[in-house]
Each structure stands twice: as C-alpha cells, then as structure tokens.
Amino acid sequence: MAAVQRLPPGLRRKVEGLLSRWPGRVVVRVAAAAARIELFDRSMTIAAQFFTSIFPILIIIASWVGGEALGEAFGVPEQTQSLLEDALDTDSGQAAFGIVGVVLVLGSATSLSRALTRAFAAIWELPRPTIKLTSAWRWVAVVLALAMALVAARALTRFASDLPPATFWQLVASASCDVAIAVSVPWLLLAGRVRPRHLLLGAVLFALVMTLVRPASQTWLPHALEVSDDRYGSIGVAFTYLAWLYVISFCLLATAMLGQVVTTDPGWFGRWIRGGDIAAATDDRPDRAAVSGTDIPGPQPSS
C-alpha cells in the first residue's frame, strides 16, 4: 500500500508484518471491499428498493387476510395498525387487487431482486450481470420469499415462545430464518455461481448480528413509529421504516462482504471454509459460463 511505503523503515517493517498476518489481511481486504462495493450507498439503495417492493406485496397479503392480522404479525403500534386497517378497508372496494394489479406489483417489485443481484455480484467480484427475461422467475421468487419470510419468521418466533426455554428457542427460530435467507437469496440470484458452503459464513455472521440488532429494534421501532405517527403522520411512519430497513440492509451486505473476505482468504481458515483452493469460491466451470440472468465467463487460460 502506498501509505505504508511512506512510513519510516522500522515502522514500515512492523506494519507490513502485521498486514501479512490473517487479522491484518482481513482488515485491509474488508476496507478495500467496502470501498469497492460502495457499502453505504448500496445499503440505502437496497433499503429503498425493499420499502417500495416488499411492502406493496405485504399490502396485497393484508388485503386478503386483513390489516389486523398483518399488523399483529409485525407488532406495529395501535395507531399505525388503525391506519393500515383504514387503508385496507375493502368495504369501499378501493383496496381490492385484481390479477392485473398483482402482476404489476410483482413486476415492479423485481427491482429489489436486480439491485440485490448487482450487490452480491460486486461483493463476490463477479462480472456485472446482464438483464435477461429468463431470470424473471428468480426475481419473482426472491421477492415473494422475502415477503413470506417476514411473516413466517414472526410466526415461528411466536410459536417458539411457547416452548421452554422460550428465549432460547426464539433465538434459534430467528437465527434459522436469517441464515436461510442470507444463503438462499444470493445463491438463487447469482444462479448458483457461488456455492452455498461459501455463503454460509456470511449468513451465520448475519444471524449473529441480527441477534443483537433485533432486540434493539423491538425496543426502539414501536416507540419511534408512535412518535413519528403523532408528529408527522403516515409519512413519518414511512421514513421510520426506511431507517430501520437501512440498518437491516447494511447488516446484510456488511456480513456478506466479511464472509466473502474470510472465505476467499488464502490462509488455512479460508481453505477450511471453502473446502478447496481459492478458485473454488466461485463456480467457474465452463459449462456454467452463461447462467440465467448473469453472463459470467468461464475461467480464462493463463498466459
């Protein structure tokens, strides 16, 4: 690094020695990866896309099962739940979704899948994926899976609360959902170019981080929603949810990035996680060169 070369000789040797070891390599590569993928900007993009993609799908579900059921599933405050019920008052016929409306919502929701595809491709240093209609089923599957995972995770957590010890099983249920999402989403969007084994470390890190973030959000979010609703109305509630989604998106991308750095590290720990050499971190077999939704070339012969 240029900055290291400008240090005094004695200090430079010590710094180079530290950077040559596993912790130093990881720190340097994480910093470089964060700058390369534009972590903070991508997190905001994913949060905004999540808000405009997943919430309309949840509104469709709420129009079928009722706003009260969805509000209880997410634990929203009473004021926000009443707004949701009023907005989904099907007696007026304004909240009814026909087939065309559902198709339009799902079509626009796939923007989240495309944004996630670009983010995970950048994290794993894969060529920028091209847009193909043959990938549409992957985009739709991901947004539907994310929407259903939110409801399923809440339901599993409430079910686990009846099992002793309740706190332990609630953590297991939440962590299992987090790991499943963090592995399946990039694996599906990248069409299997990154093996589930190589995604697992980032997924476990995401589950561990969410174990800390989730209790804090459960304490902060209801209060913040109530305050935002009292002061600014529906728009305040929307911005509060957007801030919460930014935290979740940042945790997802940051842990995926850290998992990629550790998994592709040439040290023994990285090799143990990969179960092979460093080239095995991504599937570069020629027969997988043109996968659905991504034009990722096979390995190039060395000169």
N, C-alpha and C positions, 0 to 999 in steps of 0.2 A: 504494500500500500504506500502511496506517495507520502502520506503523513508520517508513517513510520520511518521512511528513509531520511526524513529531515531531522530526526531525533539525534542526540549525541550518541556516539558509537556504543558506549557502555549501556545506556538506557535502551538503545535500539536492539541490542542483542537480547536483553531481558524481555522486551515486548515481543520480539519475534519468537522467543522461546515459549511465551505464554500463548501466543496466537497459533503456534504449531500444535498445541495440545487440544484435546477434544473440547473442553469448555470454550477455549478461545476461538476455535474454528466455528463452533455453533453460534457464538455471539456475533462474530463477523458476518457469517452467512445469513443469519437472521436479519441483521441490519441491512445487508445488501438486498435480501429478498423483499423486505418491507418497502424499500425504495423502488425496487423494480416493479412490483405489482401495484404500487400506489395504494397501500393498505387502507389509509383513512378515507381516501376518495372512493375506493371501491366499496368500502363498508357502507358509506352513505348511499351510494347507488343501489346496493342490494337492499338496504332498508327501505328506500323509497319504492323500489320495484315490488318488494314484499307487501308494502302497505296497499299499493294500487292493484296488486294481482291476487293476493290471498284473501284479503278482506271482502272483495266482491263475491268470491266463491263462498265464503262463510255466510255472507248475507243471503245468498241463494239457499244454502242449507237451512238458515234460520227461517226463511220464508216457508220452508216445508215443515220444519219441526217446531217452529215457534221461537220468537225472540227470547222468551223467558228461559227456555231450555238452553239456548246458546249462551245467554248471559250467565246462567249458573255454571255452565261448563268452563267459562273463562273467569268467573269470580269477579265480574265487573261491579262497581258500586251501584246502589239503588237508582241514583239519578241517571247514570249512563244507561242502565238497563231499561228504565222507563222510556228514554229517548229511542233505544233500539226497538222496543215494542211498538212505539208510536210510528216509527219509520216503516215497520213491517206489518202495519195494520192492513191485513188482506181484505178486511170488510169493504174498504174503499176501492179495492181492485188495483191499486197503484203499485203494489209490491209483487204482483204476480209475474213469474218468469216463464215465458214460453220457451219452446225449443230454440227459436232463433236467438232469444236473449241469452240463453245458456251458452250457445255456441259462440256468440260474440264475446261473452265474458271470458270463456275458456281461451279463445283466440288471443285476446289482449293480455291474458294472464301469462301466456308463454313468454312474454318479455322478461319475466323473472328467470325463467329457465335459461334463456340465452345469455342474460347477464351473469348467471352463476357459471355457465359453461365457459365464458371468457375468463372469469376469475380463476376457476380451477385450472384451466389450461395455462394461465400465466403462472400460477403457483407451481405447477409441475413442469414448467418450462417446455410446454408443447407448442407447436405452431398454432397461430391464431385460427380457430375453427371457422369454417365457412358455413353459411346458412343454406341448408337443404330441406326441402319439404319432407324428405324421407325421415327426418329427425322429429317431425311434428309429434309423433306418438310418445317420444321420450319427453318432450317439453310438457305435454299434457299430463303424462304420468307423474312427472315430478311435482307439478303444481298441485295436482289432486292429492298426491301422497303427503305433501307438506300440510295442506289444509286438513286432511284427515288425521295426520299425526298430532296436530294441536289438540283436536278434540279427544283423540284416543289417549294421549299422554295424560290429560286431565282426568279422564275416566279411570285409567289404570291407577293413577295416584290416589283417587278417592276410594277405589276398591282396595288398594293396599293398606289404606288407613284402618281397615277393619281387621288386619292380620297383625298379631303380636310378634315382635315389637313393631309398632306402626311406623315409627320414624325410619327404621332400617329398610323395611320393605318399600316405603315411599321413595327412598333414595335409590333403591335397586330398580324400581319401575321407571323412574325419571331417567336414570343413567342409561338404562337399556334402550329407551326410546331415543336418547341423544346419540348413542353410538350407532344405532341402526340408521338414523337419518344421515349422520355425518359420513357413513360408509356408502350407503346406497345412492345418495344423491350425486356425488361426484363420479362414482363408478358408472351410473346409468348415463349421466350427461356426457361423459367422456367416452362412452361406448366401450367400456372395458379396457381402455388404453392403460389405465393404472389399476393394478390388481388390488382386490380388497385387502389383502395382507398388508400392502404398503399404505393403505388408507387407514388402517386400524389404529396406529399410534395417534394420529391427529384426532381421530374420533374419540379415543379414550381421554385425551387431553381436553377435548371439548366437553365431554361429560363431567370431568373433574372441575373444570372452570364453572360450568353451569351449576354444579353442586353448591358453589359459593354464591354465584350470581342470583340463582333462583330465589333463595330465602330473602335476599335483599330486595329483589324486585317485588316479591309478595308483600313486603312491608311498605315499600315506597310507592308502588304503582297505584293501589287503590286510593291512597291519600292524594297523590298527585292528580289522579283523574277527577276526584271530587273537587279539589281546588280549581283545576282548570275548567271544569264544568261550571262552577259557581262564578268564576271571573270572566271567562271568555266564551262559554257555551260549547257548542259542538266542535268548533274549530280548535278550541283549546284541548279538547279530548283527543282530536286527531293528531295534534303536534306532540302531545304527551306519549301517545302510542308510537309515533315516529321516533321519538328519542329512545324509547325502550327497544324498538326494533334495531336501532343503530347499535346499541350495546350488544344485542344478540348477534347481529351480523359481524361486528368487529371480532367477537369471541370466536365465531365460526371460521372466519378467514384467517385470523391470527393463529389459532391452534392447527388449522390445516397447513399453514405455512411452516410452523415449527415442526410439525410431523414430517413434512417433506424434507426439511433441512436435516433432521436427525436420521431419517430413513435412508437418504442418499449419501450420508457421510461415509467416507472410506474406512472409518475405524471399525473395530470389531463389533461395537454395539449396532452400528448401521448394518453391517453384514449379517448380524444375527437377526435383526428385524426383517431384512429383505429375504433372508434365506438363500442368498446368491450374491453375484457380483453387482457392482453399482449400475451396470446397464440394465439389470433386471427390474429396476424401479419403475420403468415404463415398458409396456409391451410393444417392442419394435419389430415384431415378426413381419416379414414382407407380406404375408397373406392377410395381415390386418392393416395394410397401408391405407386403404380408403374405407373408413368406417362411417357408419351413418352419422351425418351431422358434423364430421370433422375430416378434413383432408390432411392426415398426418402421414408423411412419407416414411418408408421403411428405412433401415439403417443404411448409411452411405459407406461405401468401401473407403478404407483409409488409403491415403496416397503414400 
